[in-house]
Amino acid sequence: MSNLIREYYEKADLSADLLTEKLEKFERNPDIAKEFEYWIKNGEFKCNGIEEKGYTAEKLASLSDLINGEGAFILLIELREKPEKALKRINGRFVIR
């Protein structure tokens, strides 16, 4: 796993369980991990980023103030791994219950 991603999350002071969960998601999706690394390094999304179900991380981030860069990449993984659940969240405008 990328040291850059690990360091990013360690600086965010996540619990050990949440850190492990997020790192495992990126380990299963190395292409999205590389794009997330680019975002961490450059502070911007890649042009023509990875697309899942019609969404890129940049497009996801633009949908709501609740979705920052990191959250957009996690949601992109969710679109790949659990598309029905992710699309429900997107269509529900990210309402937190």
N, CA, C and O atoms as a GROMACS GRO file, in nm:
protein
  388
    1MET      N    1   0.085  -0.119   0.000
    1MET     CA    2   0.000   0.000   0.000
    1MET      C    3   0.089   0.123   0.000
    1MET      O    4   0.200   0.123   0.053
    2SER      N    5   0.037   0.224  -0.059
    2SER     CA    6   0.107   0.351  -0.073
    2SER      C    7   0.135   0.416   0.063
    2SER      O    8   0.046   0.432   0.146
    3ASN      N    9   0.260   0.452   0.083
    3ASN     CA   10   0.296   0.526   0.204
    3ASN      C   11   0.230   0.663   0.205
    3ASN      O   12   0.196   0.715   0.311
    4LEU      N   13   0.213   0.721   0.086
    4LEU     CA   14   0.151   0.853   0.076
    4LEU      C   15   0.007   0.850   0.130
    4LEU      O   16  -0.033   0.939   0.204
    5ILE      N   17  -0.067   0.750   0.092
    5ILE     CA   18  -0.206   0.738   0.139
    5ILE      C   19  -0.208   0.709   0.288
    5ILE      O   20  -0.288   0.768   0.362
    6ARG      N   21  -0.122   0.621   0.334
    6ARG     CA   22  -0.114   0.591   0.477
    6ARG      C   23  -0.083   0.718   0.556
    6ARG      O   24  -0.148   0.746   0.657
    7GLU      N   25   0.016   0.794   0.512
    7GLU     CA   26   0.054   0.919   0.581
    7GLU      C   27  -0.061   1.020   0.580
    7GLU      O   28  -0.084   1.090   0.678
    8TYR      N   29  -0.132   1.027   0.468
    8TYR     CA   30  -0.246   1.118   0.458
    8TYR      C   31  -0.348   1.087   0.568
    8TYR      O   32  -0.396   1.176   0.637
    9TYR      N   33  -0.381   0.959   0.582
    9TYR     CA   34  -0.480   0.919   0.682
    9TYR      C   35  -0.426   0.929   0.824
    9TYR      O   36  -0.500   0.963   0.916
   10GLU      N   37  -0.298   0.900   0.843
   10GLU     CA   38  -0.241   0.912   0.977
   10GLU      C   39  -0.244   1.057   1.025
   10GLU      O   40  -0.266   1.084   1.143
   11LYS      N   41  -0.222   1.150   0.934
   11LYS     CA   42  -0.229   1.293   0.969
   11LYS      C   43  -0.373   1.332   1.005
   11LYS      O   44  -0.394   1.426   1.082
   12ALA      N   45  -0.469   1.262   0.950
   12ALA     CA   46  -0.610   1.289   0.979
   12ALA      C   47  -0.651   1.229   1.113
   12ALA      O   48  -0.763   1.250   1.159
   13ASP      N   49  -0.560   1.156   1.176
   13ASP     CA   50  -0.581   1.100   1.309
   13ASP      C   51  -0.704   1.009   1.316
   13ASP      O   52  -0.788   1.021   1.405
   14LEU      N   53  -0.713   0.918   1.219
   14LEU     CA   54  -0.823   0.821   1.217
   14LEU      C   55  -0.800   0.712   1.320
   14LEU      O   56  -0.686   0.685   1.358
   15SER      N   57  -0.907   0.650   1.365
   15SER     CA   58  -0.892   0.534   1.453
   15SER      C   59  -0.823   0.423   1.374
   15SER      O   60  -0.825   0.423   1.251
   16ALA      N   61  -0.762   0.330   1.446
   16ALA     CA   62  -0.690   0.221   1.380
   16ALA      C   63  -0.783   0.139   1.290
   16ALA      O   64  -0.744   0.100   1.180
   17ASP      N   65  -0.905   0.114   1.337
   17ASP     CA   66  -1.000   0.036   1.257
   17ASP      C   67  -1.039   0.107   1.128
   17ASP      O   68  -1.044   0.046   1.021
   18LEU      N   69  -1.067   0.236   1.138
   18LEU     CA   70  -1.106   0.312   1.020
   18LEU      C   71  -0.988   0.325   0.923
   18LEU      O   72  -1.007   0.316   0.802
   19LEU      N   73  -0.868   0.345   0.976
   19LEU     CA   74  -0.749   0.352   0.892
   19LEU      C   75  -0.733   0.223   0.814
   19LEU      O   76  -0.711   0.225   0.693
   20THR      N   77  -0.744   0.110   0.882
   20THR     CA   78  -0.730  -0.020   0.816
   20THR      C   79  -0.837  -0.039   0.710
   20THR      O   80  -0.808  -0.085   0.600
   21GLU      N   81  -0.960  -0.003   0.742
   21GLU     CA   82  -1.071  -0.017   0.646
   21GLU      C   83  -1.046   0.063   0.519
   21GLU      O   84  -1.064   0.012   0.408
   22LYS      N   85  -1.005   0.187   0.535
   22LYS     CA   86  -0.981   0.272   0.417
   22LYS      C   87  -0.863   0.222   0.336
   22LYS      O   88  -0.870   0.219   0.213
   23LEU      N   89  -0.755   0.184   0.402
   23LEU     CA   90  -0.638   0.134   0.330
   23LEU      C   91  -0.670   0.007   0.253
   23LEU      O   92  -0.622  -0.012   0.142
   24GLU      N   93  -0.752  -0.080   0.311
   24GLU     CA   94  -0.791  -0.203   0.241
   24GLU      C   95  -0.872  -0.173   0.116
   24GLU      O   96  -0.858  -0.242   0.015
   25LYS      N   97  -0.957  -0.070   0.121
   25LYS     CA   98  -1.034  -0.032   0.003
   25LYS      C   99  -0.942   0.009  -0.111
   25LYS      O  100  -0.962  -0.030  -0.226
   26PHE      N  101  -0.839   0.088  -0.079
   26PHE     CA  102  -0.746   0.130  -0.182
   26PHE      C  103  -0.658   0.015  -0.230
   26PHE      O  104  -0.619   0.012  -0.347
   27GLU      N  105  -0.625  -0.078  -0.142
   27GLU     CA  106  -0.547  -0.196  -0.183
   27GLU      C  107  -0.624  -0.278  -0.286
   27GLU      O  108  -0.565  -0.333  -0.379
   28ARG      N  109  -0.756  -0.287  -0.270
   28ARG     CA  110  -0.839  -0.363  -0.365
   28ARG      C  111  -0.858  -0.288  -0.497
   28ARG      O  112  -0.898  -0.347  -0.597
   29ASN      N  113  -0.830  -0.159  -0.496
   29ASN     CA  114  -0.854  -0.074  -0.614
   29ASN      C  115  -0.731   0.011  -0.644
   29ASN      O  116  -0.733   0.132  -0.626
   30PRO      N  117  -0.622  -0.054  -0.689
   30PRO     CA  118  -0.496   0.019  -0.709
   30PRO      C  119  -0.504   0.132  -0.811
   30PRO      O  120  -0.429   0.229  -0.801
   31ASP      N  121  -0.592   0.121  -0.909
   31ASP     CA  122  -0.604   0.228  -1.007
   31ASP      C  123  -0.662   0.354  -0.942
   31ASP      O  124  -0.617   0.465  -0.971
   32ILE      N  125  -0.760   0.337  -0.856
   32ILE     CA  126  -0.818   0.451  -0.785
   32ILE      C  127  -0.718   0.504  -0.683
   32ILE      O  128  -0.710   0.625  -0.661
   33ALA      N  129  -0.642   0.414  -0.622
   33ALA     CA  130  -0.538   0.457  -0.526
   33ALA      C  131  -0.437   0.549  -0.595
   33ALA      O  132  -0.398   0.651  -0.538
   34LYS      N  133  -0.395   0.514  -0.715
   34LYS     CA  134  -0.299   0.599  -0.788
   34LYS      C  135  -0.357   0.737  -0.816
   34LYS      O  136  -0.288   0.839  -0.805
   35GLU      N  137  -0.483   0.740  -0.851
   35GLU     CA  138  -0.548   0.869  -0.877
   35GLU      C  139  -0.563   0.949  -0.748
   35GLU      O  140  -0.549   1.072  -0.750
   36PHE      N  141  -0.590   0.883  -0.637
   36PHE     CA  142  -0.598   0.950  -0.507
   36PHE      C  143  -0.461   1.007  -0.468
   36PHE      O  144  -0.452   1.118  -0.416
   37GLU      N  145  -0.355   0.931  -0.495
   37GLU     CA  146  -0.219   0.980  -0.469
   37GLU      C  147  -0.193   1.109  -0.548
   37GLU      O  148  -0.134   1.204  -0.497
   38TYR      N  149  -0.236   1.109  -0.673
   38TYR     CA  150  -0.220   1.229  -0.756
   38TYR      C  151  -0.291   1.347  -0.690
   38TYR      O  152  -0.236   1.457  -0.684
   39TRP      N  153  -0.412   1.325  -0.642
   39TRP     CA  154  -0.490   1.431  -0.577
   39TRP      C  155  -0.418   1.481  -0.451
   39TRP      O  156  -0.413   1.602  -0.426
   40ILE      N  157  -0.364   1.388  -0.373
   40ILE     CA  158  -0.292   1.427  -0.251
   40ILE      C  159  -0.170   1.513  -0.287
   40ILE      O  160  -0.147   1.617  -0.225
   41LYS      N  161  -0.094   1.470  -0.386
   41LYS     CA  162   0.029   1.541  -0.425
   41LYS      C  163   0.001   1.677  -0.487
   41LYS      O  164   0.072   1.774  -0.460
   42ASN      N  165  -0.102   1.684  -0.571
   42ASN     CA  166  -0.125   1.803  -0.654
   42ASN      C  167  -0.241   1.891  -0.610
   42ASN      O  168  -0.254   2.004  -0.655
   43GLY      N  169  -0.325   1.840  -0.522
   43GLY     CA  170  -0.439   1.918  -0.476
   43GLY      C  171  -0.545   1.940  -0.583
   43GLY      O  172  -0.626   2.032  -0.573
   44GLU      N  173  -0.544   1.856  -0.684
   44GLU     CA  174  -0.643   1.866  -0.791
   44GLU      C  175  -0.670   1.728  -0.849
   44GLU      O  176  -0.590   1.635  -0.833
   45PHE      N  177  -0.782   1.717  -0.916
   45PHE     CA  178  -0.821   1.591  -0.977
   45PHE      C  179  -0.752   1.576  -1.112
   45PHE      O  180  -0.724   1.675  -1.179
   46LYS      N  181  -0.726   1.451  -1.151
   46LYS     CA  182  -0.670   1.423  -1.283
   46LYS      C  183  -0.774   1.450  -1.390
   46LYS      O  184  -0.893   1.424  -1.370
   47CYS      N  185  -0.730   1.502  -1.502
   47CYS     CA  186  -0.819   1.514  -1.618
   47CYS      C  187  -0.850   1.372  -1.667
   47CYS      O  188  -0.764   1.284  -1.664
   48ASN      N  189  -0.971   1.352  -1.710
   48ASN     CA  190  -1.012   1.220  -1.760
   48ASN      C  191  -0.986   1.111  -1.657
   48ASN      O  192  -0.925   1.008  -1.688
   49GLY      N  193  -1.032   1.135  -1.535
   49GLY     CA  194  -1.012   1.039  -1.427
   49GLY      C  195  -1.093   0.912  -1.447
   49GLY      O  196  -1.175   0.901  -1.538
   50ILE      N  197  -1.067   0.817  -1.361
   50ILE     CA  198  -1.137   0.688  -1.364
   50ILE      C  199  -1.286   0.713  -1.348
   50ILE      O  200  -1.330   0.794  -1.265
   51GLU      N  201  -1.364   0.642  -1.428
   51GLU     CA  202  -1.509   0.660  -1.426
   51GLU      C  203  -1.577   0.530  -1.384
   51GLU      O  204  -1.545   0.422  -1.433
   52GLU      N  205  -1.670   0.544  -1.292
   52GLU     CA  206  -1.754   0.432  -1.248
   52GLU      C  207  -1.900   0.476  -1.256
   52GLU      O  208  -1.938   0.578  -1.197
   53LYS      N  209  -1.979   0.402  -1.327
   53LYS     CA  210  -2.124   0.429  -1.338
   53LYS      C  211  -2.151   0.574  -1.379
   53LYS      O  212  -2.249   0.634  -1.336
   54GLY      N  213  -2.063   0.630  -1.464
   54GLY     CA  214  -2.083   0.765  -1.515
   54GLY      C  215  -2.026   0.875  -1.427
   54GLY      O  216  -2.044   0.993  -1.457
   55TYR      N  217  -1.957   0.839  -1.320
   55TYR     CA  218  -1.903   0.938  -1.227
   55TYR      C  219  -1.752   0.926  -1.215
   55TYR      O  220  -1.698   0.815  -1.212
   56THR      N  221  -1.685   1.038  -1.209
   56THR     CA  222  -1.544   1.045  -1.174
   56THR      C  223  -1.536   1.101  -1.031
   56THR      O  224  -1.635   1.151  -0.979
   57ALA      N  225  -1.420   1.094  -0.971
   57ALA     CA  226  -1.404   1.152  -0.837
   57ALA      C  227  -1.433   1.302  -0.841
   57ALA      O  228  -1.496   1.356  -0.750
   58GLU      N  229  -1.388   1.369  -0.946
   58GLU     CA  230  -1.412   1.513  -0.959
   58GLU      C  231  -1.562   1.543  -0.967
   58GLU      O  232  -1.611   1.636  -0.902
   59LYS      N  233  -1.634   1.466  -1.045
   59LYS     CA  234  -1.778   1.487  -1.058
   59LYS      C  235  -1.848   1.461  -0.925
   59LYS      O  236  -1.939   1.535  -0.887
   60LEU      N  237  -1.807   1.357  -0.855
   60LEU     CA  238  -1.867   1.327  -0.725
   60LEU      C  239  -1.843   1.442  -0.626
   60LEU      O  240  -1.934   1.481  -0.553
   61ALA      N  241  -1.721   1.494  -0.626
   61ALA     CA  242  -1.688   1.604  -0.534
   61ALA      C  243  -1.770   1.729  -0.564
   61ALA      O  244  -1.797   1.809  -0.475
   62SER      N  245  -1.808   1.746  -0.690
   62SER     CA  246  -1.884   1.866  -0.728
   62SER      C  247  -2.033   1.855  -0.693
   62SER      O  248  -2.105   1.955  -0.698
   63LEU      N  249  -2.079   1.736  -0.658
   63LEU     CA  250  -2.221   1.716  -0.631
   63LEU      C  251  -2.267   1.771  -0.497
   63LEU      O  252  -2.383   1.806  -0.481
   64SER      N  253  -2.174   1.779  -0.400
   64SER     CA  254  -2.215   1.819  -0.266
   64SER      C  255  -2.096   1.873  -0.189
   64SER      O  256  -1.983   1.828  -0.206
   65ASP      N  257  -2.124   1.969  -0.105
   65ASP     CA  258  -2.019   2.021  -0.015
   65ASP      C  259  -1.981   1.916   0.088
   65ASP      O  260  -1.877   1.929   0.154
   66LEU      N  261  -2.063   1.813   0.105
   66LEU     CA  262  -2.034   1.708   0.201
   66LEU      C  263  -1.927   1.610   0.152
   66LEU      O  264  -1.872   1.533   0.230
   67ILE      N  265  -1.898   1.613   0.022
   67ILE     CA  266  -1.802   1.521  -0.037
   67ILE      C  267  -1.677   1.599  -0.075
   67ILE      O  268  -1.676   1.672  -0.174
   68ASN      N  269  -1.570   1.582   0.004
   68ASN     CA  270  -1.444   1.645  -0.031
   68ASN      C  271  -1.365   1.553  -0.124
   68ASN      O  272  -1.419   1.452  -0.168
   69GLY      N  273  -1.244   1.585  -0.153
   69GLY     CA  274  -1.164   1.502  -0.242
   69GLY      C  275  -1.152   1.359  -0.196
   69GLY      O  276  -1.178   1.266  -0.272
   70GLU      N  277  -1.113   1.340  -0.071
   70GLU     CA  278  -1.095   1.205  -0.018
   70GLU      C  279  -1.226   1.128  -0.022
   70GLU      O  280  -1.229   1.012  -0.063
   71GLY      N  281  -1.333   1.191   0.020
   71GLY     CA  282  -1.464   1.126   0.020
   71GLY      C  283  -1.509   1.088  -0.120
   71GLY      O  284  -1.578   0.987  -0.138
   72ALA      N  285  -1.470   1.166  -0.219
   72ALA     CA  286  -1.506   1.135  -0.357
   72ALA      C  287  -1.438   1.006  -0.403
   72ALA      O  288  -1.498   0.926  -0.475
   73PHE      N  289  -1.314   0.986  -0.362
   73PHE     CA  290  -1.245   0.863  -0.401
   73PHE      C  291  -1.302   0.741  -0.329
   73PHE      O  292  -1.313   0.634  -0.388
   74ILE      N  293  -1.339   0.758  -0.203
   74ILE     CA  294  -1.402   0.648  -0.129
   74ILE      C  295  -1.537   0.613  -0.194
   74ILE      O  296  -1.572   0.496  -0.207
   75LEU      N  297  -1.612   0.716  -0.235
   75LEU     CA  298  -1.740   0.692  -0.301
   75LEU      C  299  -1.720   0.629  -0.439
   75LEU      O  300  -1.802   0.548  -0.483
   76LEU      N  301  -1.614   0.665  -0.507
   76LEU     CA  302  -1.583   0.604  -0.637
   76LEU      C  303  -1.558   0.453  -0.618
   76LEU      O  304  -1.603   0.372  -0.699
   77ILE      N  305  -1.487   0.418  -0.512
   77ILE     CA  306  -1.466   0.276  -0.482
   77ILE      C  307  -1.600   0.209  -0.450
   77ILE      O  308  -1.626   0.097  -0.495
   78GLU      N  309  -1.684   0.277  -0.374
   78GLU     CA  310  -1.815   0.221  -0.342
   78GLU      C  311  -1.898   0.201  -0.468
   78GLU      O  312  -1.972   0.102  -0.478
   79LEU      N  313  -1.889   0.292  -0.563
   79LEU     CA  314  -1.961   0.275  -0.690
   79LEU      C  315  -1.915   0.149  -0.762
   79LEU      O  316  -1.995   0.082  -0.827
   80ARG      N  317  -1.790   0.118  -0.749
   80ARG     CA  318  -1.736  -0.002  -0.813
   80ARG      C  319  -1.777  -0.128  -0.736
   80ARG      O  320  -1.818  -0.227  -0.796
   81GLU      N  321  -1.764  -0.124  -0.604
   81GLU     CA  322  -1.784  -0.245  -0.524
   81GLU      C  323  -1.929  -0.269  -0.483
   81GLU      O  324  -1.973  -0.384  -0.474
   82LYS      N  325  -2.002  -0.163  -0.459
   82LYS     CA  326  -2.142  -0.173  -0.415
   82LYS      C  327  -2.224  -0.066  -0.487
   82LYS      O  328  -2.270   0.030  -0.424
   83PRO      N  329  -2.241  -0.082  -0.616
   83PRO     CA  330  -2.303   0.026  -0.695
   83PRO      C  331  -2.444   0.064  -0.650
   83PRO      O  332  -2.479   0.182  -0.651
   84GLU      N  333  -2.525  -0.032  -0.612
   84GLU     CA  334  -2.663   0.002  -0.573
   84GLU      C  335  -2.662   0.093  -0.450
   84GLU      O  336  -2.735   0.193  -0.446
   85LYS      N  337  -2.581   0.060  -0.352
   85LYS     CA  338  -2.572   0.139  -0.229
   85LYS      C  339  -2.519   0.280  -0.259
   85LYS      O  340  -2.571   0.379  -0.208
   86ALA      N  341  -2.417   0.288  -0.341
   86ALA     CA  342  -2.357   0.417  -0.374
   86ALA      C  343  -2.454   0.504  -0.452
   86ALA      O  344  -2.468   0.623  -0.423
   87LEU      N  345  -2.521   0.447  -0.550
   87LEU     CA  346  -2.616   0.525  -0.629
   87LEU      C  347  -2.733   0.574  -0.544
   87LEU      O  348  -2.785   0.683  -0.567
   88LYS      N  349  -2.772   0.494  -0.447
   88LYS     CA  350  -2.879   0.536  -0.356
   88LYS      C  351  -2.834   0.658  -0.276
   88LYS      O  352  -2.911   0.753  -0.257
   89ARG      N  353  -2.710   0.657  -0.228
   89ARG     CA  354  -2.656   0.772  -0.154
   89ARG      C  355  -2.650   0.896  -0.244
   89ARG      O  356  -2.687   1.006  -0.202
   90ILE      N  357  -2.604   0.877  -0.367
   90ILE     CA  358  -2.593   0.989  -0.460
   90ILE      C  359  -2.731   1.046  -0.492
   90ILE      O  360  -2.752   1.167  -0.486
   91ASN      N  361  -2.824   0.958  -0.524
   91ASN     CA  362  -2.959   1.004  -0.558
   91ASN      C  363  -3.032   1.065  -0.440
   91ASN      O  364  -3.122   1.146  -0.458
   92GLY      N  365  -2.993   1.026  -0.319
   92GLY     CA  366  -3.052   1.084  -0.198
   92GLY      C  367  -2.982   1.210  -0.155
   92GLY      O  368  -3.010   1.264  -0.048
   93ARG      N  369  -2.891   1.259  -0.237
   93ARG     CA  370  -2.817   1.384  -0.210
   93ARG      C  371  -2.736   1.377  -0.081
   93ARG      O  372  -2.720   1.477  -0.011
   94PHE      N  373  -2.686   1.256  -0.049
   94PHE     CA  374  -2.594   1.237   0.062
   94PHE      C  375  -2.653   1.272   0.198
   94PHE      O  376  -2.582   1.318   0.287
   95VAL      N  377  -2.783   1.250   0.212
   95VAL     CA  378  -2.849   1.279   0.338
   95VAL      C  379  -2.792   1.186   0.445
   95VAL      O  380  -2.781   1.064   0.425
   96ILE      N  381  -2.755   1.244   0.558
   96ILE     CA  382  -2.704   1.165   0.670
   96ILE      C  383  -2.819   1.139   0.765
   96ILE      O  384  -2.888   1.232   0.808
   97ARG      N  385  -2.839   1.014   0.798
   97ARG     CA  386  -2.953   0.978   0.884
   97ARG      C  387  -2.904   0.929   1.016
   97ARG      O  388  -2.984   0.894   1.103
   0.00000   0.00000   0.00000
